[in-house]
Amino acid sequence: MKVESVGKRMTTIGRQLRKFRMLLGLSQTEMAAGIVTDSFYSKVERDISEISIDKLIEILNIHHISLFDFFEIFDVENLSNLKRQQEIYSAYDNRNIKQLKEFAKLVKDNDDFLYLKIRLMIAALERSVNKLSLTFRKKVSNSCFDISICNLYNFWNLAILAPLIEFDKLNKWIEIIEENIEIMNVEDDDCYLSLLNLLINYLDRTYQIQYKDGINKVISILDFTPDNLNVMFHHIIIQYYVALLSQDWSVAKEIIELLKMTGYQKYVNTLPKIV
């Protein structure tokens, strides 16, 4: 997040963190406090990577830094928008179409960029991307999804765009991630969660065109990700797509039944059906 301060250099989260760290006389390792990795924290201070609001607040709290003092220099509306964006990503991750539609109504007249993203999320979950108008597709392509390997601190934009982007471009992105996964900050919860959403959406595309080589790319990426019980569900979804692409119908059916039994019918409704 960045905001212009009158008569001052542009203020960023990274510069604010560095200012408070220097005031406290802490090293970067001490400031990170094991909440994020030292290397990731260093990138945040240098404005190379952006930190999730949850992790930022954890760092501020552990060092007894007043949230008011830290955020006073920032536009309150920008902070509110950041929180709302995270709520939208959470709704998307949970495949909560009803909640996404409510968010779409809230932002429709105030944030065209976010509104486009939410509409694309809904279309993807309703499996109706092919029904989107050419005008909408062009508007999405021209407006908001500025993605580069240099500023890829999470994968949400790419995950959201995955159902719409040309498959060759999407496949190239997966290959780039595969080549660079060892140096990416997937230990950060938000980064890891967004990556898993991207891989699920990528596998959905590969299933549509029966591109079975996609399985190996996904497995190669997952080999370098941490074991985390909090995202076990996402790994089960990935296994569902692997079963579909491998035409292992019995395993696919078992996974669907498991999801239904454990209360994930809403998520099941967004998955491709077993032939």
C-alpha positions in Angstrom: 0.0 0.0 0.0 1.3 3.4 -0.9 0.0 6.9 -0.3 1.4 10.4 -1.0 2.2 12.5 2.0 2.2 16.2 1.5 5.8 17.5 1.3 7.2 14.0 2.0 8.5 11.1 0.1 5.8 8.5 -0.7 5.1 6.4 2.4 4.8 2.7 2.1 4.2 -0.2 4.5 7.9 -1.1 4.0 9.2 2.3 4.9 6.9 2.5 8.0 8.2 -0.9 9.2 11.7 0.2 8.7 11.1 3.5 10.6 9.5 1.7 13.6 12.2 -1.0 13.5 15.0 1.6 13.7 13.2 3.4 16.5 13.0 0.1 18.4 16.7 -0.7 17.7 15.9 -4.1 16.2 17.5 -6.1 13.4 15.3 -7.3 10.5 15.5 -10.8 12.0 14.2 -9.5 15.3 11.5 -7.5 13.7 10.3 -10.4 11.6 10.0 -12.4 14.9 9.5 -15.7 13.0 6.1 -14.5 11.8 7.5 -14.2 8.3 10.9 -15.4 7.0 13.9 -13.0 7.3 14.3 -12.8 3.5 10.6 -12.0 2.9 10.6 -9.3 5.6 13.7 -7.8 4.0 11.8 -7.6 0.7 8.8 -6.0 2.4 11.0 -3.2 3.8 12.4 -2.7 0.3 9.0 -2.6 -1.2 9.8 -5.6 -3.4 7.1 -7.8 -1.7 3.9 -6.9 0.0 2.8 -8.4 3.3 -0.7 -9.6 4.2 -2.6 -7.4 6.6 -2.9 -10.4 9.1 0.9 -10.9 9.2 1.6 -7.2 9.4 -0.7 -6.8 12.4 0.9 -9.9 14.0 4.3 -8.1 13.7 3.0 -4.9 15.1 1.3 -6.5 18.0 4.3 -8.6 19.0 6.4 -5.4 19.2 3.7 -3.5 21.0 3.4 -1.0 18.1 0.2 0.9 18.2 -2.0 0.3 15.1 -3.1 3.9 15.2 0.5 5.2 15.3 1.5 2.9 12.4 -1.4 3.5 10.1 -2.1 7.2 11.0 0.0 8.3 8.0 -2.0 6.2 5.6 -5.4 6.9 4.1 -7.9 5.1 6.2 -10.0 4.3 3.1 -7.0 2.5 1.5 -6.6 0.3 4.6 -10.4 -0.5 4.6 -10.2 -1.4 0.9 -7.3 -3.8 1.7 -9.3 -5.6 4.4 -12.3 -5.8 2.1 -10.1 -7.3 -0.7 -8.9 -10.0 1.7 -12.5 -10.8 2.6 -13.3 -11.2 -1.1 -10.4 -13.5 -1.6 -11.6 -15.6 1.4 -15.0 -15.8 -0.1 -13.5 -16.9 -3.4 -11.3 -19.5 -1.7 -14.4 -20.9 0.1 -16.3 -20.9 -3.2 -19.0 -18.7 -1.5 -20.8 -17.4 -4.6 -23.6 -15.8 -2.6 -21.1 -13.7 -0.6 -19.2 -12.7 -3.8 -22.4 -11.5 -5.3 -23.0 -9.4 -2.2 -19.5 -7.9 -2.5 -20.1 -7.2 -6.2 -23.1 -5.1 -5.3 -21.1 -3.1 -2.7 -18.3 -2.2 -5.0 -20.1 -1.9 -8.3 -20.3 1.9 -8.4 -17.1 2.6 -6.5 -14.3 0.3 -7.7 -14.5 -0.9 -11.3 -11.2 -2.8 -11.0 -12.5 -4.9 -8.1 -15.9 -5.3 -9.6 -14.4 -6.9 -12.7 -12.4 -9.3 -10.6 -15.4 -10.3 -8.6 -17.5 -10.9 -11.7 -14.8 -13.1 -13.1 -14.6 -15.0 -9.9 -18.3 -15.7 -10.0 -18.3 -16.7 -13.6 -15.5 -19.1 -13.0 -17.2 -20.7 -10.0 -20.5 -21.0 -11.9 -18.5 -22.5 -14.8 -19.9 -19.8 -17.2 -16.7 -18.1 -18.3 -17.4 -19.0 -21.9 -20.6 -16.9 -21.7 -18.8 -13.7 -20.8 -19.1 -11.1 -23.5 -16.2 -10.1 -25.7 -16.5 -6.5 -24.3 -16.1 -7.8 -20.7 -13.1 -9.9 -21.7 -11.4 -6.9 -23.3 -12.2 -4.8 -20.3 -10.6 -7.3 -18.0 -7.5 -7.7 -20.2 -7.0 -3.9 -20.5 -7.7 -2.8 -17.0 -6.3 -4.6 -14.1 -4.2 -7.7 -14.2 -0.6 -6.4 -14.2 1.4 -9.5 -13.4 5.1 -9.9 -13.4 7.5 -12.2 -11.7 9.2 -9.2 -10.0 6.1 -8.2 -8.1 4.5 -11.6 -7.6 4.1 -11.5 -3.8 1.0 -13.6 -4.1 -0.9 -15.4 -6.8 -4.4 -14.1 -6.4 -4.6 -12.0 -9.6 -3.2 -14.9 -11.7 -5.5 -17.4 -10.0 -8.5 -15.2 -10.7 -7.5 -14.6 -14.3 -6.6 -18.3 -15.0 -10.1 -19.3 -16.3 -10.0 -16.5 -18.9 -6.4 -16.2 -20.0 -5.2 -18.0 -23.2 -4.0 -21.5 -22.1 -0.6 -21.1 -23.6 0.0 -18.0 -21.6 -1.3 -19.6 -18.4 0.9 -22.7 -19.0 3.9 -20.5 -19.5 3.2 -18.8 -16.1 3.0 -22.2 -14.4 6.4 -23.1 -16.0 7.9 -19.8 -14.7 6.6 -20.6 -11.2 7.9 -24.1 -11.5 11.4 -22.8 -12.4 11.4 -20.2 -9.5 9.4 -21.9 -6.8 12.5 -22.5 -4.6 13.0 -18.8 -4.2 9.4 -17.8 -3.8 7.9 -17.0 -0.4 5.4 -19.9 -0.2 5.9 -20.1 3.5 3.7 -17.0 3.8 0.2 -18.2 4.3 -1.5 -15.8 1.9 1.1 -16.6 -0.8 0.7 -20.4 -0.3 -3.1 -20.2 -0.3 -3.2 -18.1 -3.5 -0.8 -20.5 -5.1 -3.0 -23.5 -4.4 -6.0 -21.6 -5.8 -3.9 -20.9 -9.0 -2.9 -24.6 -9.3 -6.5 -25.7 -8.8 -7.7 -23.3 -11.6 -4.8 -24.4 -13.8 -5.8 -28.1 -13.4 -9.4 -27.2 -14.2 -8.2 -25.7 -17.5 -5.9 -28.7 -18.2 -8.9 -31.1 -17.6 -11.0 -29.1 -20.0 -8.5 -29.7 -22.8 -7.1 -33.0 -21.5 -3.6 -31.6 -21.1 -2.2 -34.4 -18.9 1.3 -33.0 -18.7 -0.1 -30.3 -16.4 -0.2 -32.9 -13.6 3.6 -33.2 -13.6 4.1 -29.4 -13.5 1.7 -29.1 -10.5 3.4 -32.0 -8.6 6.8 -30.5 -9.3 5.7 -27.2 -7.8 4.1 -28.8 -4.7 7.3 -30.7 -4.0 8.8 -27.4 -2.9 5.9 -26.2 -0.7 5.6 -26.7 3.0 3.5 -29.3 4.8 0.5 -27.4 6.2 -2.6 -29.0 7.6 -4.5 -25.8 7.1 -4.4 -26.3 3.4 -5.0 -30.1 3.3 -8.4 -29.5 1.8 -6.9 -27.8 -1.2 -4.5 -30.7 -1.7 -7.5 -33.0 -1.8 -9.1 -30.9 -4.5 -5.9 -31.1 -6.5 -5.9 -34.9 -6.1 -9.5 -34.8 -7.5 -8.3 -33.2 -10.6 -5.3 -35.6 -10.9 -7.8 -38.5 -10.6 -10.0 -36.9 -13.4 -7.0 -36.4 -15.7 -5.8 -39.9 -15.0 -9.4 -41.2 -15.6 -9.2 -42.8 -12.1 -13.0 -42.5 -11.7 -13.2 -44.6 -8.5 -10.7 -42.3 -6.7 -12.5 -39.2 -8.0 -15.9 -40.5 -6.7 -14.4 -41.3 -3.3 -13.1 -37.8 -3.1 -16.5 -36.3 -4.0 -18.2 -38.5 -1.4 -15.7 -37.4 1.2 -16.3 -33.8 0.4 -20.0 -34.2 0.6 -19.8 -36.0 3.9 -17.6 -33.3 5.5 -19.9 -30.5 4.5 -18.2 -29.2 1.3 -21.2 -29.6 -1.0 -21.0 -25.9 -1.9 -17.4 -26.5 -3.1 -18.4 -29.7 -4.9 -21.0 -27.7 -6.9 -18.1 -25.7 -8.5 -16.1 -28.7 -9.6 -16.4 -30.5 -13.0 -18.7 -33.5 -12.8 -17.4 -37.0 -13.2 -18.2 -38.3 -16.7 
